[in-house]
Amino acid sequence: MRSQEERNDERRRTFLHAGIDLLGAVDGPAVNVRAVCAAAGVTERYFYQCFGDRDSFVRSVYEHVASEAHTALADTSGDPARAVAAFVTLMVDDPRRGRVLLIAPFADQALSSAGFGAVPAFVGLVSEHLPADLDEVDRRLTATAVVGALTGLFTSYLRGELDVDRDRFVAHCVSVTGRRL
């Protein structure tokens, strides 16, 4: 028999997965408590126990995906090709996650500050893998430029605005990061 804590953790994961589906929907986020509960197959009572309100839930979904992305990138040892491959696997091969991380902050008011709040962690991660001869200012400027460039590329790709195949997209992203790292 599972403990109450295990059941609560399972419900939370179920809600988060439903949130990725809804927040990362092709037509844009359509997240309300009723839709989340229906998608998760869990009652509203448990939703409010786990998250308190809709905005907290949306931020939790975003933070979950941002954490997955950060972990995937951190595990690449600064190798640009491995970093791009890890990010593509997470964000392009499962475009729902890409839309949650990169597009939803522009579409959902509850995420407007969360999207900007996640940028420093990614800038810091890139900064750690820049050449040691860069001073702190150049390191920060370069890391910010790389994150900005890749964010723009991935966002445009996920929106269907770049008419290139996946392999060429990946090669270009590696080229952009390889020039900087």
Salt bridges, closest charged atoms under 4 A:
GLU10 OE1 - ARG2 NH1 2.00
ASP21 OD1 - ARG96 NH1 2.17
ASP55 OD1 - ARG54 NH1 3.18
GLU68 OE2 - HIS64 NE2 3.33
GLU68 OE1 - ARG97 NE 2.68
ASP93 OD1 - ARG166 NE 2.84
ASP94 OD2 - ARG96 NH2 2.75
ASP94 OD2 - ARG97 NH1 2.48
ASP108 OD2 - ARG54 NH2 2.49
